[in-house]
Amino acid sequence: MTNELVLVTGAAGGAQGKTGRHVTELLRKKGVPVRAFVHKLDERSEYLSSLGAEVVAGDFLDYRSVERAVKGVSSIYFAYPVQPGLLEATTIMADCARRAQVKRVIDMVMLVSTPDAPTPRMRQNYLSEQIFEWAGVGAAHVRATVFFEQIRMMMAATIAAQGMIMLPWGSENTVLPLVAGEDVARVAAGVLTSPQVTAGNSYPVIGQVIKLGDAIKTISKVLGREIRYVEITDQQWHDGALARGVNAHAVEHLVELWRTLRTNPRPFDKPDTIERFAGQQPKTFETFVREQQEVFRAKAA
């Protein structure tokens, strides 16, 4: 499938993992034709054009713009942001893909995706997967855990300003399954171009399993200063996140996710998905912090 046109959604990249942008870069390096689906034309879309991608602007929730984007593509990378509208966007994409006779849809979903999953977003992910599978478009699912980039977003401001981490994550023994957005993209690009992918398959992606205390020690070592952890309540985090402009859908998901992580009694098994599809070892949390240390150091003006 390496010579057939791939539609990559979320290609401009958001505030966190930027998997669509990374997938576009990886596919273009392989010479794969890419149609990059973006929300608006700006300097980010100009960068995608410079890579040789065909850039189209549209809206996940606008049927006609999705229909135009899907026309003539062989496969699709579908990554919908953590905001309202997932099931409507999925239905539109699935119907357009079915009508366009798309051979493969790879969607990026949460690590846990079941009818009784602990967060509302995870439960919606389960329904989204079923819609794609019912459409008969060769759907398979990349199941990503918490991104390093999400951890950066949650921690960086208070680390830079106060030298502390303020989160409702329980004790420093809480275990965090994490992954770099780039590694998720490497798996997605690998699945998109694999010669054979069975519809309905799932590919769990965890890069590193680390205790909160060890993550704090890693940040302290890289920054060369002591970083303290201060546990706050779910409600305090909830109210603070809303005040910072995080959308309510994401806040409700994350509050339940944090509760699940701090009360999880079972160990996380790290699969070899990244090694198999990316052909390399996963990025470590320490490597990520070293790459992003200026963000952790920079105090807000």
C-alpha positions in Angstrom: 0.0 0.0 0.0 3.0 2.3 -0.1 2.2 3.8 -3.5 -1.5 4.5 -2.8 -2.9 7.8 -1.5 -3.3 8.1 2.2 -5.6 10.6 3.9 -4.1 11.8 7.2 -6.5 13.7 9.5 -5.3 16.1 12.2 -2.3 16.6 10.0 -1.5 20.2 11.2 -0.9 18.9 14.7 -2.5 20.0 18.0 -1.2 21.0 21.4 -0.3 17.5 22.5 0.9 14.4 20.6 0.7 15.8 17.0 0.3 12.3 15.7 -1.2 13.4 12.4 1.7 15.7 11.7 4.2 12.9 12.6 2.3 10.4 10.4 2.5 12.8 7.5 6.2 13.3 7.9 6.9 9.6 8.2 4.8 8.6 5.2 6.4 11.3 3.1 9.9 10.1 4.0 8.8 6.7 2.6 7.6 8.4 -0.5 3.9 7.6 0.2 1.4 10.0 -1.3 -0.4 11.9 1.4 -3.5 14.1 1.5 -3.3 16.1 4.7 -6.6 17.1 6.2 -6.4 20.3 8.3 -8.9 22.6 9.9 -7.4 25.7 8.4 -4.7 26.9 6.1 -1.8 28.5 8.0 2.0 28.2 8.5 1.5 24.6 9.7 -0.3 23.6 6.5 2.4 25.3 4.5 5.0 23.1 6.2 3.0 20.0 5.1 2.9 21.3 1.6 6.7 21.7 1.7 6.9 17.9 2.5 5.0 17.2 -0.7 1.6 16.5 0.9 -1.6 17.6 -0.8 -3.3 19.8 1.8 -7.0 20.1 2.0 -8.9 22.2 4.6 -12.1 20.9 6.1 -14.1 20.0 9.2 -14.6 16.6 10.7 -18.3 17.5 11.3 -18.9 18.8 7.7 -20.1 15.9 5.6 -19.2 17.5 2.2 -15.7 18.5 3.2 -15.0 15.0 4.5 -16.5 13.5 1.3 -14.2 15.7 -0.8 -11.1 14.8 1.3 -11.8 11.0 1.1 -12.4 10.9 -2.7 -9.7 8.9 -4.3 -7.8 7.7 -1.2 -6.9 4.1 -0.4 -6.5 4.4 3.3 -7.1 6.8 6.2 -5.5 7.8 9.5 -8.3 9.0 11.7 -7.4 10.9 14.9 -10.1 13.0 16.5 -9.2 15.4 19.3 -10.4 14.9 22.9 -13.4 17.2 22.4 -17.1 16.7 21.7 -18.3 15.2 18.4 -16.4 11.9 18.1 -19.3 9.8 17.2 -20.7 12.2 14.7 -17.2 12.6 13.1 -16.8 8.8 13.0 -20.1 8.3 11.4 -19.4 10.9 8.7 -15.9 9.5 8.0 -17.1 5.9 8.0 -19.9 6.6 5.5 -17.7 8.7 3.2 -15.0 6.0 3.4 -17.5 3.2 2.6 -18.9 5.1 -0.4 -15.4 5.9 -1.7 -14.4 2.2 -1.3 -11.5 2.9 1.0 -9.5 -0.3 1.8 -8.2 0.6 5.3 -9.0 3.0 8.1 -6.6 3.2 11.1 -8.0 5.1 14.0 -6.1 6.3 17.1 -8.1 5.5 20.2 -7.5 5.1 24.0 -5.6 2.2 25.4 -8.8 0.9 27.0 -11.9 0.9 24.8 -14.9 -1.1 26.1 -18.6 -0.6 26.8 -17.7 -0.3 30.6 -14.4 1.5 30.3 -13.7 4.0 33.2 -14.0 7.3 31.3 -16.8 8.6 29.0 -14.3 9.2 26.2 -13.1 5.6 26.3 -16.7 4.4 26.1 -17.3 6.6 23.1 -14.1 5.2 21.5 -15.6 1.7 21.8 -18.7 2.8 19.9 -16.5 4.7 17.3 -14.6 1.5 16.6 -17.9 -0.4 16.1 -19.1 2.2 13.6 -15.9 1.9 11.5 -16.0 -1.9 11.6 -19.7 -2.0 10.6 -18.8 0.2 7.6 -16.6 -2.5 6.2 -13.6 -0.2 5.5 -10.9 -2.5 6.8 -10.7 -0.7 10.2 -8.0 -1.5 12.7 -7.2 0.4 15.9 -4.0 1.9 17.4 -4.6 2.0 21.2 -2.4 4.6 22.7 -1.8 5.3 26.4 -1.1 8.7 28.0 1.3 10.8 25.9 4.5 12.2 27.3 3.2 15.4 25.8 0.1 15.3 28.0 2.4 15.0 31.0 4.3 18.0 29.9 1.1 20.0 29.5 0.0 19.0 33.0 3.3 19.7 34.7 5.4 22.3 32.9 3.8 25.5 34.2 3.9 24.7 37.9 7.4 23.1 37.6 8.8 26.2 35.9 7.1 28.7 38.3 7.1 26.9 41.6 9.3 23.8 41.3 6.4 21.5 42.0 3.9 19.1 40.4 0.3 19.6 41.5 -1.9 16.7 40.3 -4.5 14.2 41.8 -2.3 11.2 41.1 -2.2 9.6 44.6 1.1 8.5 46.0 4.5 8.5 44.3 4.0 4.8 43.8 1.2 5.4 41.3 2.2 3.6 38.0 2.0 5.6 34.8 1.9 3.9 31.4 3.2 6.5 29.0 4.3 6.9 25.3 5.7 9.6 23.0 3.4 10.9 20.3 6.1 10.2 17.8 6.1 6.5 18.7 2.3 6.3 18.3 2.7 7.9 14.9 5.4 5.4 14.0 3.1 2.5 14.8 0.2 4.1 12.8 2.4 4.7 9.8 3.6 1.2 10.0 0.1 -0.2 10.1 -1.1 2.0 7.3 1.7 0.8 5.0 1.8 -2.9 6.1 1.1 -5.3 3.2 -1.5 -7.1 5.3 -3.6 -5.9 8.2 -6.6 -7.9 9.4 -9.7 -5.8 9.9 -10.6 -5.5 13.5 -7.1 -5.9 14.8 -5.9 -3.7 17.7 -2.4 -2.5 18.4 -1.7 -1.4 22.0 1.0 1.2 22.3 2.9 1.8 25.6 6.4 3.2 25.5 7.4 3.1 29.1 5.8 2.1 32.4 7.1 4.3 35.2 6.2 5.2 38.8 5.3 8.7 39.5 8.1 9.1 42.0 10.6 7.9 39.4 9.2 10.3 36.8 9.7 13.2 39.3 13.3 12.1 40.0 13.9 12.0 36.2 12.6 15.6 35.8 14.7 16.7 38.8 17.8 15.1 37.4 17.4 16.7 34.0 16.6 20.1 35.3 19.2 20.0 38.0 16.7 21.2 40.7 14.5 19.5 43.2 10.9 19.0 42.0 8.2 18.4 44.7 4.9 16.5 44.2 1.8 18.0 45.8 -1.3 15.9 45.7 -4.5 17.8 45.0 -8.1 16.7 44.9 -10.0 15.7 41.7 -12.2 18.7 42.2 -9.3 21.1 42.5 -7.7 19.7 39.3 -11.1 19.8 37.6 -11.7 23.5 38.4 -8.2 24.5 37.6 -8.2 22.8 34.2 -11.5 24.4 33.3 -10.1 27.8 34.4 -7.0 27.2 32.1 -9.4 26.7 29.1 -9.3 22.9 28.8 -12.6 21.8 27.3 -15.2 20.2 29.6 -15.2 16.9 27.6 -11.5 16.5 28.0 -11.6 17.5 31.7 -14.3 14.9 32.5 -12.3 12.2 30.7 -9.0 13.1 32.5 -10.5 13.3 36.0 -11.8 9.7 35.6 -8.5 8.7 34.0 -6.4 10.0 36.9 -8.7 8.3 39.4 -8.3 5.0 37.4 -4.5 5.3 37.3 -4.1 6.0 41.0 -6.4 3.1 42.1 -5.3 0.6 39.5 -4.2 -2.6 41.3 -2.8 -4.4 38.3 0.6 -4.0 36.6 0.7 -2.7 33.0 2.3 -5.0 30.5 4.4 -3.1 27.9 3.8 -4.7 24.4 6.4 -4.8 21.7 4.2 -2.9 19.2 6.6 0.0 18.7 9.6 -2.3 18.2 7.6 -4.4 15.6 6.1 -1.5 13.6 8.7 1.2 14.1 11.8 -1.0 14.1 13.3 0.8 17.0 13.1 1.1 20.8 10.5 3.4 22.3 11.5 6.9 23.3 12.1 7.0 27.1 10.6 9.6 29.5 14.1 10.9 30.3 14.9 11.4 26.6 11.6 13.3 26.2 12.3 15.6 29.2 15.8 16.3 27.9 14.3 17.3 24.5 11.7 19.5 26.2 13.6 20.8 29.1 13.3 24.5 28.0 9.5 24.1 28.2 9.9 22.8 31.8 12.2 25.7 32.6 10.4 28.6 30.9 8.3 30.7 33.3 5.2 32.3 31.9 5.7 36.0 31.1 
